[in-house]
Amino acid sequence: MNVVDTDIMIIGAGPVGLMCALLAHISSVDAVVIDKSHGPLEVGRADALNARTLQLFEIVGLFDELYPLGKPCNTSSVFKEGKFISRQSSWWDELEGCFHKHFLMLGQSHIEKLIDEKLKRLGAAVVRGTTATDIQVLEDHCLTTLSNGQMVKSRYVIGADGSRSYVRRRFNIPFSIVRPQIVWAVIDGVIESDFPKVPEIIVFQADTSDVAWIPREGDIDRFYVRMDQKEFALEDCLGKINRAMQPYRLEFKTIAWFSQFSVKESVAASYSVDDKVFLAGDSCHIHSVNGGQGLNTGLADAFNLMWKLNMSLKQGHATQLLASYETERLPVAKSVIESSGALVRATKDGKETTHAENYVRIVKEKAGNITGMGIRYSRDDQLVGSRLHDFEITEDDAIKRIYSILNYSCYSLLIFSDEDKPTINVPEFVRVICVGGKDSDKSFKAKDPPYKNVALLVRPDAYIHEVLDLDQLGCIENCAL
Ligand SMILES: Cc1cc2nc3c(=O)[nH]c(=O)nc-3n(C[C@H](O)[C@H](O)[C@H](O)COP(=O)(O)OP(=O)(O)OC[C@H]3O[C@@H](n4cnc5c(N)ncnc54)[C@H](O)[C@@H]3O)c2cc1C
């Protein structure tokens, strides 16, 4: 039988599997990625990229292509009895170390198509119309049997195969689901309305807050309508929308997607099997769409996992590092379930003030999750484990953002000093970037960097691994992961 040898076998090419494949390529790691579908998503599903995802896209060169396609949105509003009673954006405005303080409203299909095309151009196209029929974990590798008759021998397997994950079921990883009996209709389309259109997320307060208007790219708009039952027609949804936005009227000129989803909440009991098989994205966490966190959390899983697999492949198996994928990401999934769960229940069960005002209050409270900027990998309120703040630098008079010069395939040692570059030997997986003041002779200069006279060892996913005094830089020579 035909056996393909690779480093990583990726099962599922939704946004998370596609991102894993791209990050493997960027890290010069071999990967095979398969999907049962015949092409990327055409319409529907996720509609918002948060500020952290935008920063991560900057590191891997996707930001410039994607950003112009979407619509920035940072305001959550409440509309009641014919007028706006609240319009808030403080949790975005107050973000530090970030240049894009908003959601980028953009359909999931744009993200999938862009990465899918990129992989094709890189000669690493998704193998489509193909599923995995078996996965064996052997002593030093995995053996995956595909539905096309091929076998793939790999060091690692990633299950990025969505909420009904074959990989999760194959290894009997518990995934008990809570069903709060809430059913949403979703409508994407081109609207006609006398409502003064604004690029804001609007929660409408009628008896409960069962209608939300989500701005989207181009001339598309999205409506979420809570229906609480599985049997309903488009007219029922339009009736609720029109009741909520009285005295204004709305109809759809064209409909691109009309679907429903029943809220389900779960986190996999474990994210890995024997340090060889890993779950990422919806295969290991599902929850309500409120707060727009599913796709963003899945992409952050991919960014957290892939550099660890890369280091492990290149530097020798790093058990502790691989284990940190679960210890870092599983609590994040739990917090996402808590925040999206509080939001979705507030549309129905909130008792204080109005449901819609209560909803926006919870958005503010859970802003760390919703913006993605409050996720950190250490409990202490210190730099280690926190995200690197973005800031402006100049290189040969060209203005850049620090995130645009980070490299996902290695750690960055950022030395903030006007002094001469110290002579240090760094391991091959560390790249040194010296940032001087605006009058220094450094190639990278920053007028007002958020860090001064210090060195930061920054992980490939732009979280701070270590803070070093400038006179301690010698330690970096012996730095182990
Ligand atoms: C209506 C709706 C609205 C949403 N809105 C938002 C939002 O606003 N913001 C947000 O962040 N998230 C949102 N989400 C969630 C978001 O769509 C998911 O979190 C995201 O798609 C997860 O990506 P994934 O790659 O993990 O899984 P998926 O997108 O489900 O991809 C899994 C892939 O695996 C493939 N596959 C499955 N089984 C196999 C197999 N056995 N073999 C091979 N291939 C397989 C599938 O074909 C698919 O391509 C929404 C979801 C829905 C349904």
The ligand as an SDF file (V2000), in Angstrom:
LIG
                    3D

 53 58  0  0  0  0  0  0  0  0999 V2000
  -24.3120   30.0930   12.4210 C   0  0  0  0  0  0  0  0  0  0  0  0
  -22.9390   30.1540   12.9570 C   0  0  0  0  0  0  0  0  0  0  0  0
  -22.4260   31.3810   13.2810 C   0  0  0  0  0  0  0  0  0  0  0  0
  -21.1810   31.4710   13.8170 C   0  0  0  0  0  0  0  0  0  0  0  0
  -20.7150   32.7040   14.1420 N   0  0  0  0  0  0  0  0  0  0  0  0
  -19.4810   32.8270   14.6490 C   0  0  0  0  0  0  0  0  0  0  0  0
  -18.9210   34.1070   14.9140 C   0  0  0  0  0  0  0  0  0  0  0  0
  -19.5630   35.1250   14.7470 O   0  0  0  0  0  0  0  0  0  0  0  0
  -17.6540   34.1860   15.3510 N   0  0  0  0  0  0  0  0  0  0  0  0
  -16.9130   33.0890   15.5890 C   0  0  0  0  0  0  0  0  0  0  0  0
  -15.7560   33.2280   16.0040 O   0  0  0  0  0  0  0  0  0  0  0  0
  -17.4210   31.8380   15.3510 N   0  0  0  0  0  0  0  0  0  0  0  0
  -18.6780   31.6730   14.8800 C   0  0  0  0  0  0  0  0  0  0  0  0
  -19.1790   30.4280   14.5960 N   0  0  0  0  0  0  0  0  0  0  0  0
  -18.3820   29.2590   14.8990 C   0  0  0  0  0  0  0  0  0  0  0  0
  -17.3970   28.9750   13.7970 C   0  0  0  0  0  0  0  0  0  0  0  0
  -18.0200   28.8160   12.5610 O   0  0  0  0  0  0  0  0  0  0  0  0
  -16.6520   27.7080   14.1980 C   0  0  0  0  0  0  0  0  0  0  0  0
  -16.1470   27.8940   15.4970 O   0  0  0  0  0  0  0  0  0  0  0  0
  -15.5130   27.4460   13.2220 C   0  0  0  0  0  0  0  0  0  0  0  0
  -15.9980   27.0790   11.9650 O   0  0  0  0  0  0  0  0  0  0  0  0
  -14.6620   26.3080   13.7760 C   0  0  0  0  0  0  0  0  0  0  0  0
  -13.6670   26.0070   12.8510 O   0  0  0  0  0  0  0  0  0  0  0  0
  -13.0510   24.5420   12.7920 P   0  0  0  0  0  0  0  0  0  0  0  0
  -12.0630   24.5910   11.6820 O   0  0  0  0  0  0  0  0  0  0  0  0
  -12.6330   24.1250   14.1350 O   0  0  0  0  0  0  0  0  0  0  0  0
  -14.2680   23.5870   12.4250 O   0  0  0  0  0  0  0  0  0  0  0  0
  -15.1610   23.5540   11.1130 P   0  0  0  0  0  0  0  0  0  0  0  0
  -15.3100   24.9240   10.5330 O   0  0  0  0  0  0  0  0  0  0  0  0
  -16.3890   22.8190   11.4690 O   0  0  0  0  0  0  0  0  0  0  0  0
  -14.2930   22.7150   10.0870 O   0  0  0  0  0  0  0  0  0  0  0  0
  -14.1360   21.3290   10.2150 C   0  0  0  0  0  0  0  0  0  0  0  0
  -13.7280   20.8000    8.8580 C   0  0  0  0  0  0  0  0  0  0  0  0
  -13.4780   19.4070    8.9910 O   0  0  0  0  0  0  0  0  0  0  0  0
  -14.0690   18.7250    7.9140 C   0  0  0  0  0  0  0  0  0  0  0  0
  -14.3430   17.3620    8.3990 N   0  0  0  0  0  0  0  0  0  0  0  0
  -15.2260   16.9860    9.3490 C   0  0  0  0  0  0  0  0  0  0  0  0
  -15.1320   15.6650    9.5790 N   0  0  0  0  0  0  0  0  0  0  0  0
  -14.1590   15.2010    8.7550 C   0  0  0  0  0  0  0  0  0  0  0  0
  -13.5930   13.9250    8.5430 C   0  0  0  0  0  0  0  0  0  0  0  0
  -14.0020   12.8490    9.2260 N   0  0  0  0  0  0  0  0  0  0  0  0
  -12.6020   13.7960    7.6240 N   0  0  0  0  0  0  0  0  0  0  0  0
  -12.1800   14.8840    6.9230 C   0  0  0  0  0  0  0  0  0  0  0  0
  -12.6850   16.1250    7.0850 N   0  0  0  0  0  0  0  0  0  0  0  0
  -13.6520   16.2860    8.0040 C   0  0  0  0  0  0  0  0  0  0  0  0
  -15.2940   19.5250    7.5540 C   0  0  0  0  0  0  0  0  0  0  0  0
  -15.6660   19.3310    6.2020 O   0  0  0  0  0  0  0  0  0  0  0  0
  -14.8220   20.9520    7.8140 C   0  0  0  0  0  0  0  0  0  0  0  0
  -14.2700   21.5560    6.6610 O   0  0  0  0  0  0  0  0  0  0  0  0
  -20.4090   30.2820   14.0350 C   0  0  0  0  0  0  0  0  0  0  0  0
  -20.9220   29.0330   13.6860 C   0  0  0  0  0  0  0  0  0  0  0  0
  -22.1700   28.9660   13.1460 C   0  0  0  0  0  0  0  0  0  0  0  0
  -22.7060   27.6190   12.7730 C   0  0  0  0  0  0  0  0  0  0  0  0
  1  2  1  0
  2  3  1  0
  2 52  2  0
  3  4  2  0
  4  5  1  0
  4 50  1  0
  5  6  2  0
  6  7  1  0
  6 13  1  0
  7  8  2  0
  7  9  1  0
  9 10  1  0
 10 11  2  0
 10 12  1  0
 12 13  2  0
 13 14  1  0
 14 15  1  0
 14 50  1  0
 15 16  1  0
 16 17  1  0
 16 18  1  0
 18 19  1  0
 18 20  1  0
 20 21  1  0
 20 22  1  0
 22 23  1  0
 23 24  1  0
 24 25  2  0
 24 26  1  0
 24 27  1  0
 27 28  1  0
 28 29  2  0
 28 30  1  0
 28 31  1  0
 31 32  1  0
 32 33  1  0
 33 34  1  0
 33 48  1  0
 34 35  1  0
 35 36  1  0
 35 46  1  0
 36 37  1  0
 36 45  1  0
 37 38  2  0
 38 39  1  0
 39 40  1  0
 39 45  2  0
 40 41  1  0
 40 42  2  0
 42 43  1  0
 43 44  2  0
 44 45  1  0
 46 47  1  0
 46 48  1  0
 48 49  1  0
 50 51  2  0
 51 52  1  0
 52 53  1  0
M  END
$$$$
